Amino acid sequence: MRNMVLAGIKVVDTSLVRDAIDLARSSSEPYLFNHVMRSWLFAVVLCEENKSALDPEVLAMSAILHDLGMTDRYTGAERFEVDSANAARTFLTERGIRAEQTQLV
């Protein structure tokens, strides 16, 4: 797995992560996109400090996609948390991600 550096923090760099970033950026207002990216960076730092064994790609998907339900594109009939989870599930399923990983996200 490749890595990249964002704001001085080493994060995973895969096509799935780049696609999620593109989706979040294209669907979200700038303040919301910046929030999910900061959330990801904070999560990476916390995992490193706690020596977490969490898959870095799962962590990235969870943080980057966690507020999609707050966007015009993915707002549905459910609470935004549920709409966000449904959007993330669809995104991952369309890319052939295993059900176990999708459930974690």
NUMAR-132890 format. One line per field, with one value per atom (N, C-alpha, C, CB): residue number from 1; residue in one letter; atom name; z, x, y. Coordinates in steps of 0.05 Angstrom, whole numbers. Glycine has a CB too. Layout:
N
pos <- (NUM / ...)
code <- (a / ...)
site <- (CA / ...)
Z <- (Z / ...)
X <- (X / ...)
Y <- (Y / ...)
END
This chain:
105
pos <- (1 / 1 / 1 / 1 / 2 / 2 / 2 / 2 / 3 / 3 / 3 / 3 / 4 / 4 / 4 / 4 / 5 / 5 / 5 / 5 / 6 / 6 / 6 / 6 / 7 / 7 / 7 / 7 / 8 / 8 / 8 / 8 / 9 / 9 / 9 / 9 / 10 / 10 / 10 / 10 / 11 / 11 / 11 / 11 / 12 / 12 / 12 / 12 / 13 / 13 / 13 / 13 / 14 / 14 / 14 / 14 / 15 / 15 / 15 / 15 / 16 / 16 / 16 / 16 / 17 / 17 / 17 / 17 / 18 / 18 / 18 / 18 / 19 / 19 / 19 / 19 / 20 / 20 / 20 / 20 / 21 / 21 / 21 / 21 / 22 / 22 / 22 / 22 / 23 / 23 / 23 / 23 / 24 / 24 / 24 / 24 / 25 / 25 / 25 / 25 / 26 / 26 / 26 / 26 / 27 / 27 / 27 / 27 / 28 / 28 / 28 / 28 / 29 / 29 / 29 / 29 / 30 / 30 / 30 / 30 / 31 / 31 / 31 / 31 / 32 / 32 / 32 / 32 / 33 / 33 / 33 / 33 / 34 / 34 / 34 / 34 / 35 / 35 / 35 / 35 / 36 / 36 / 36 / 36 / 37 / 37 / 37 / 37 / 38 / 38 / 38 / 38 / 39 / 39 / 39 / 39 / 40 / 40 / 40 / 40 / 41 / 41 / 41 / 41 / 42 / 42 / 42 / 42 / 43 / 43 / 43 / 43 / 44 / 44 / 44 / 44 / 45 / 45 / 45 / 45 / 46 / 46 / 46 / 46 / 47 / 47 / 47 / 47 / 48 / 48 / 48 / 48 / 49 / 49 / 49 / 49 / 50 / 50 / 50 / 50 / 51 / 51 / 51 / 51 / 52 / 52 / 52 / 52 / 53 / 53 / 53 / 53 / 54 / 54 / 54 / 54 / 55 / 55 / 55 / 55 / 56 / 56 / 56 / 56 / 57 / 57 / 57 / 57 / 58 / 58 / 58 / 58 / 59 / 59 / 59 / 59 / 60 / 60 / 60 / 60 / 61 / 61 / 61 / 61 / 62 / 62 / 62 / 62 / 63 / 63 / 63 / 63 / 64 / 64 / 64 / 64 / 65 / 65 / 65 / 65 / 66 / 66 / 66 / 66 / 67 / 67 / 67 / 67 / 68 / 68 / 68 / 68 / 69 / 69 / 69 / 69 / 70 / 70 / 70 / 70 / 71 / 71 / 71 / 71 / 72 / 72 / 72 / 72 / 73 / 73 / 73 / 73 / 74 / 74 / 74 / 74 / 75 / 75 / 75 / 75 / 76 / 76 / 76 / 76 / 77 / 77 / 77 / 77 / 78 / 78 / 78 / 78 / 79 / 79 / 79 / 79 / 80 / 80 / 80 / 80 / 81 / 81 / 81 / 81 / 82 / 82 / 82 / 82 / 83 / 83 / 83 / 83 / 84 / 84 / 84 / 84 / 85 / 85 / 85 / 85 / 86 / 86 / 86 / 86 / 87 / 87 / 87 / 87 / 88 / 88 / 88 / 88 / 89 / 89 / 89 / 89 / 90 / 90 / 90 / 90 / 91 / 91 / 91 / 91 / 92 / 92 / 92 / 92 / 93 / 93 / 93 / 93 / 94 / 94 / 94 / 94 / 95 / 95 / 95 / 95 / 96 / 96 / 96 / 96 / 97 / 97 / 97 / 97 / 98 / 98 / 98 / 98 / 99 / 99 / 99 / 99 / 100 / 100 / 100 / 100 / 101 / 101 / 101 / 101 / 102 / 102 / 102 / 102 / 103 / 103 / 103 / 103 / 104 / 104 / 104 / 104 / 105 / 105 / 105 / 105)
code <- (m / m / m / m / r / r / r / r / n / n / n / n / m / m / m / m / v / v / v / v / l / l / l / l / a / a / a / a / g / g / g / g / i / i / i / i / k / k / k / k / v / v / v / v / v / v / v / v / d / d / d / d / t / t / t / t / s / s / s / s / l / l / l / l / v / v / v / v / r / r / r / r / d / d / d / d / a / a / a / a / i / i / i / i / d / d / d / d / l / l / l / l / a / a / a / a / r / r / r / r / s / s / s / s / s / s / s / s / s / s / s / s / e / e / e / e / p / p / p / p / y / y / y / y / l / l / l / l / f / f / f / f / n / n / n / n / h / h / h / h / v / v / v / v / m / m / m / m / r / r / r / r / s / s / s / s / w / w / w / w / l / l / l / l / f / f / f / f / a / a / a / a / v / v / v / v / v / v / v / v / l / l / l / l / c / c / c / c / e / e / e / e / e / e / e / e / n / n / n / n / k / k / k / k / s / s / s / s / a / a / a / a / l / l / l / l / d / d / d / d / p / p / p / p / e / e / e / e / v / v / v / v / l / l / l / l / a / a / a / a / m / m / m / m / s / s / s / s / a / a / a / a / i / i / i / i / l / l / l / l / h / h / h / h / d / d / d / d / l / l / l / l / g / g / g / g / m / m / m / m / t / t / t / t / d / d / d / d / r / r / r / r / y / y / y / y / t / t / t / t / g / g / g / g / a / a / a / a / e / e / e / e / r / r / r / r / f / f / f / f / e / e / e / e / v / v / v / v / d / d / d / d / s / s / s / s / a / a / a / a / n / n / n / n / a / a / a / a / a / a / a / a / r / r / r / r / t / t / t / t / f / f / f / f / l / l / l / l / t / t / t / t / e / e / e / e / r / r / r / r / g / g / g / g / i / i / i / i / r / r / r / r / a / a / a / a / e / e / e / e / q / q / q / q / t / t / t / t / q / q / q / q / l / l / l / l / v / v / v / v)
site <- (N / CA / C / CB / N / CA / C / CB / N / CA / C / CB / N / CA / C / CB / N / CA / C / CB / N / CA / C / CB / N / CA / C / CB / N / CA / C / CB / N / CA / C / CB / N / CA / C / CB / N / CA / C / CB / N / CA / C / CB / N / CA / C / CB / N / CA / C / CB / N / CA / C / CB / N / CA / C / CB / N / CA / C / CB / N / CA / C / CB / N / CA / C / CB / N / CA / C / CB / N / CA / C / CB / N / CA / C / CB / N / CA / C / CB / N / CA / C / CB / N / CA / C / CB / N / CA / C / CB / N / CA / C / CB / N / CA / C / CB / N / CA / C / CB / N / CA / C / CB / N / CA / C / CB / N / CA / C / CB / N / CA / C / CB / N / CA / C / CB / N / CA / C / CB / N / CA / C / CB / N / CA / C / CB / N / CA / C / CB / N / CA / C / CB / N / CA / C / CB / N / CA / C / CB / N / CA / C / CB / N / CA / C / CB / N / CA / C / CB / N / CA / C / CB / N / CA / C / CB / N / CA / C / CB / N / CA / C / CB / N / CA / C / CB / N / CA / C / CB / N / CA / C / CB / N / CA / C / CB / N / CA / C / CB / N / CA / C / CB / N / CA / C / CB / N / CA / C / CB / N / CA / C / CB / N / CA / C / CB / N / CA / C / CB / N / CA / C / CB / N / CA / C / CB / N / CA / C / CB / N / CA / C / CB / N / CA / C / CB / N / CA / C / CB / N / CA / C / CB / N / CA / C / CB / N / CA / C / CB / N / CA / C / CB / N / CA / C / CB / N / CA / C / CB / N / CA / C / CB / N / CA / C / CB / N / CA / C / CB / N / CA / C / CB / N / CA / C / CB / N / CA / C / CB / N / CA / C / CB / N / CA / C / CB / N / CA / C / CB / N / CA / C / CB / N / CA / C / CB / N / CA / C / CB / N / CA / C / CB / N / CA / C / CB / N / CA / C / CB / N / CA / C / CB / N / CA / C / CB / N / CA / C / CB / N / CA / C / CB / N / CA / C / CB / N / CA / C / CB / N / CA / C / CB / N / CA / C / CB / N / CA / C / CB / N / CA / C / CB / N / CA / C / CB / N / CA / C / CB / N / CA / C / CB / N / CA / C / CB / N / CA / C / CB / N / CA / C / CB / N / CA / C / CB / N / CA / C / CB / N / CA / C / CB)
Z <- (0 / 0 / 0 / 24 / -18 / -20 / 2 / -48 / 7 / 26 / 13 / 52 / 25 / 17 / 43 / -2 / 42 / 65 / 62 / 70 / 81 / 82 / 108 / 79 / 107 / 131 / 149 / 146 / 138 / 153 / 165 / 175 / 158 / 168 / 146 / 182 / 150 / 130 / 131 / 136 / 107 / 105 / 81 / 101 / 80 / 59 / 33 / 66 / 11 / -16 / -35 / -27 / -39 / -57 / -76 / -42 / -97 / -115 / -101 / -140 / -83 / -68 / -50 / -50 / -37 / -21 / -38 / -5 / -61 / -79 / -90 / -102 / -96 / -105 / -83 / -114 / -58 / -36 / -32 / -10 / -34 / -31 / -53 / -32 / -77 / -100 / -96 / -126 / -86 / -80 / -59 / -72 / -37 / -15 / -25 / 9 / -40 / -50 / -69 / -64 / -87 / -107 / -95 / -130 / -73 / -61 / -39 / -51 / -27 / -2 / -6 / 19 / 11 / 13 / 23 / 32 / 17 / 26 / 56 / 18 / 73 / 102 / 110 / 117 / 97 / 104 / 94 / 93 / 70 / 59 / 77 / 30 / 85 / 102 / 129 / 107 / 139 / 165 / 162 / 173 / 141 / 139 / 135 / 116 / 121 / 117 / 143 / 95 / 159 / 185 / 203 / 199 / 202 / 218 / 211 / 213 / 186 / 177 / 189 / 147 / 187 / 197 / 227 / 190 / 242 / 271 / 277 / 284 / 262 / 267 / 262 / 249 / 241 / 236 / 259 / 209 / 269 / 291 / 316 / 297 / 322 / 345 / 343 / 349 / 319 / 315 / 318 / 287 / 309 / 312 / 341 / 295 / 355 / 384 / 400 / 395 / 393 / 407 / 396 / 408 / 376 / 362 / 353 / 381 / 341 / 332 / 308 / 325 / 306 / 283 / 262 / 293 / 264 / 244 / 216 / 252 / 197 / 169 / 161 / 150 / 151 / 144 / 122 / 136 / 104 / 83 / 94 / 60 / 112 / 126 / 142 / 144 / 156 / 172 / 153 / 187 / 131 / 112 / 102 / 88 / 93 / 83 / 104 / 74 / 129 / 151 / 156 / 176 / 156 / 161 / 137 / 169 / 114 / 90 / 82 / 67 / 86 / 77 / 99 / 65 / 123 / 146 / 146 / 171 / 130 / 130 / 103 / 139 / 85 / 59 / 62 / 43 / 83 / 87 / 93 / 109 / 97 / 101 / 75 / 121 / 53 / 27 / 12 / 11 / -6 / -23 / -39 / -42 / -48 / -65 / -50 / -75 / -24 / -10 / 13 / 1 / 16 / 36 / 28 / 39 / 47 / 42 / 64 / 40 / 67 / 86 / 114 / 77 / 117 / 144 / 157 / 141 / 182 / 195 / 178 / 225 / 181 / 164 / 168 / 168 / 192 / 198 / 182 / 228 / 180 / 164 / 134 / 171 / 125 / 97 / 90 / 91 / 109 / 104 / 102 / 127 / 120 / 120 / 94 / 144 / 86 / 61 / 37 / 57 / 36 / 14 / 13 / 15 / 37 / 39 / 30 / 67 / 38 / 31 / 0 / 44 / -12 / -41 / -55 / -50 / -46 / -57 / -56 / -42 / -33 / -30 / -45 / 0 / -44 / -58 / -89 / -52 / -99 / -128 / -136 / -136 / -117 / -123 / -115 / -108 / -108 / -102 / -75 / -123 / -57 / -30 / -15 / -15 / -1 / 14 / 35 / 28 / 39 / 58 / 86 / 59 / 95 / 121 / 124 / 127 / 104 / 105 / 103 / 83 / 86 / 82 / 109 / 60 / 123 / 148 / 169 / 159 / 169 / 187 / 182 / 185 / 156 / 149 / 157 / 118)
X <- (17 / 0 / 18 / -19 / 11 / 27 / 17 / 24 / 34 / 27 / 32 / 44 / 19 / 23 / 24 / 1 / 32 / 34 / 14 / 63 / -4 / -23 / -18 / -52 / -13 / -10 / 11 / -36 / 32 / 53 / 47 / 61 / 25 / 16 / 16 / -12 / 29 / 30 / 4 / 54 / -9 / -35 / -34 / -58 / -52 / -53 / -62 / -73 / -50 / -56 / -63 / -32 / -89 / -98 / -118 / -110 / -125 / -145 / -172 / -148 / -178 / -203 / -203 / -206 / -182 / -180 / -182 / -153 / -169 / -170 / -199 / -151 / -212 / -240 / -258 / -250 / -254 / -270 / -265 / -263 / -240 / -234 / -248 / -204 / -247 / -260 / -290 / -254 / -302 / -331 / -338 / -341 / -323 / -329 / -325 / -310 / -304 / -299 / -321 / -272 / -330 / -350 / -378 / -349 / -383 / -410 / -413 / -415 / -392 / -393 / -386 / -375 / -398 / -389 / -360 / -408 / -344 / -316 / -312 / -303 / -329 / -326 / -330 / -346 / -349 / -354 / -332 / -381 / -323 / -300 / -276 / -293 / -270 / -247 / -250 / -243 / -275 / -280 / -274 / -310 / -284 / -279 / -250 / -296 / -236 / -207 / -192 / -196 / -199 / -187 / -194 / -196 / -218 / -226 / -209 / -256 / -204 / -186 / -158 / -185 / -147 / -120 / -119 / -111 / -139 / -140 / -142 / -163 / -158 / -162 / -135 / -184 / -121 / -95 / -76 / -83 / -74 / -56 / -64 / -56 / -90 / -100 / -93 / -130 / -97 / -91 / -61 / -100 / -45 / -16 / -8 / -1 / -19 / -12 / -21 / -24 / -44 / -55 / -46 / -85 / -29 / -19 / -42 / 0 / -62 / -86 / -78 / -108 / -91 / -87 / -108 / -87 / -124 / -145 / -133 / -161 / -146 / -137 / -138 / -155 / -115 / -114 / -134 / -87 / -140 / -160 / -188 / -158 / -195 / -221 / -224 / -225 / -203 / -203 / -208 / -176 / -194 / -197 / -226 / -178 / -237 / -264 / -284 / -272 / -280 / -298 / -298 / -290 / -275 / -273 / -282 / -245 / -272 / -277 / -307 / -260 / -320 / -348 / -368 / -351 / -360 / -378 / -400 / -363 / -397 / -418 / -431 / -405 / -430 / -443 / -473 / -438 / -485 / -514 / -521 / -523 / -501 / -506 / -505 / -486 / -500 / -497 / -523 / -474 / -527 / -551 / -553 / -552 / -531 / -530 / -540 / -502 / -535 / -541 / -562 / -516 / -573 / -594 / -618 / -602 / -627 / -650 / -671 / -641 / -687 / -709 / -701 / -731 / -677 / -667 / -651 / -650 / -643 / -624 / -598 / -618 / -584 / -560 / -540 / -548 / -538 / -519 / -526 / -519 / -552 / -560 / -557 / -590 / -564 / -560 / -530 / -570 / -513 / -484 / -475 / -469 / -484 / -477 / -486 / -488 / -510 / -521 / -505 / -550 / -497 / -481 / -453 / -478 / -441 / -415 / -417 / -404 / -438 / -442 / -444 / -467 / -460 / -463 / -436 / -484 / -422 / -396 / -377 / -383 / -376 / -357 / -366 / -354 / -392 / -403 / -399 / -433 / -403 / -398 / -369 / -406 / -351 / -323 / -313 / -306 / -332 / -325 / -312 / -308 / -316 / -304 / -319 / -304 / -304 / -316 / -337 / -294 / -357 / -378 / -368 / -399 / -347 / -336 / -324 / -314 / -309 / -298 / -320 / -277 / -339 / -361 / -376 / -380 / -381 / -395 / -379 / -400 / -353 / -337 / -339 / -307 / -339 / -342 / -369 / -337)
Y <- (-23 / 0 / 25 / 0 / 43 / 68 / 88 / 80 / 107 / 128 / 155 / 126 / 175 / 203 / 219 / 214 / 244 / 261 / 284 / 271 / 287 / 310 / 324 / 300 / 350 / 366 / 354 / 369 / 342 / 330 / 303 / 349 / 291 / 265 / 245 / 267 / 222 / 201 / 186 / 182 / 185 / 171 / 152 / 191 / 133 / 113 / 127 / 90 / 118 / 129 / 106 / 146 / 102 / 81 / 94 / 56 / 80 / 90 / 93 / 72 / 75 / 77 / 102 / 52 / 108 / 132 / 157 / 133 / 157 / 180 / 184 / 177 / 161 / 163 / 174 / 135 / 165 / 175 / 205 / 160 / 214 / 242 / 258 / 247 / 248 / 261 / 263 / 247 / 241 / 241 / 261 / 213 / 261 / 280 / 309 / 274 / 314 / 341 / 350 / 342 / 333 / 341 / 342 / 321 / 329 / 329 / 349 / 301 / 358 / 373 / 402 / 361 / 419 / 447 / 446 / 463 / 467 / 467 / 462 / 493 / 475 / 471 / 442 / 489 / 428 / 400 / 382 / 391 / 387 / 372 / 375 / 380 / 400 / 405 / 390 / 435 / 390 / 376 / 346 / 380 / 333 / 304 / 298 / 292 / 315 / 310 / 314 / 330 / 334 / 338 / 314 / 364 / 305 / 281 / 257 / 274 / 253 / 231 / 234 / 230 / 258 / 263 / 259 / 291 / 269 / 264 / 235 / 280 / 220 / 192 / 177 / 181 / 184 / 171 / 176 / 182 / 200 / 206 / 191 / 237 / 190 / 175 / 145 / 179 / 134 / 106 / 100 / 97 / 118 / 115 / 116 / 136 / 135 / 138 / 114 / 164 / 103 / 80 / 53 / 81 / 54 / 30 / 12 / 15 / 24 / 10 / -7 / 30 / -30 / -48 / -44 / -77 / -23 / -17 / -14 / 7 / -26 / -23 / 6 / -41 / 17 / 46 / 54 / 53 / 36 / 42 / 43 / 22 / 25 / 26 / 51 / 1 / 59 / 83 / 107 / 87 / 108 / 130 / 132 / 127 / 109 / 109 / 118 / 81 / 109 / 116 / 146 / 101 / 158 / 187 / 204 / 194 / 197 / 213 / 213 / 204 / 190 / 188 / 192 / 160 / 198 / 198 / 219 / 200 / 240 / 261 / 265 / 287 / 245 / 248 / 253 / 223 / 243 / 248 / 277 / 231 / 293 / 322 / 338 / 333 / 324 / 338 / 336 / 326 / 355 / 355 / 329 / 379 / 319 / 295 / 270 / 291 / 268 / 243 / 247 / 232 / 270 / 274 / 257 / 304 / 241 / 223 / 226 / 194 / 206 / 207 / 200 / 188 / 189 / 180 / 202 / 155 / 197 / 215 / 217 / 206 / 239 / 242 / 220 / 269 / 210 / 188 / 163 / 182 / 157 / 134 / 139 / 127 / 163 / 170 / 168 / 198 / 177 / 176 / 147 / 190 / 130 / 101 / 88 / 87 / 95 / 83 / 92 / 91 / 117 / 127 / 114 / 158 / 111 / 98 / 69 / 100 / 55 / 27 / 25 / 15 / 42 / 41 / 46 / 62 / 66 / 73 / 49 / 97 / 36 / 14 / -11 / 7 / -17 / -40 / -38 / -43 / -14 / -9 / -14 / 19 / -13 / -17 / -45 / 4 / -62 / -90 / -95 / -100 / -77 / -80 / -101 / -53 / -119 / -141 / -131 / -157 / -147 / -140 / -135 / -162 / -149 / -146 / -118 / -167 / -108 / -82 / -60 / -78 / -65 / -46 / -43 / -55 / -64 / -63 / -47 / -91 / -49 / -34 / -4 / -42 / 3 / 32 / 41 / 36)
END
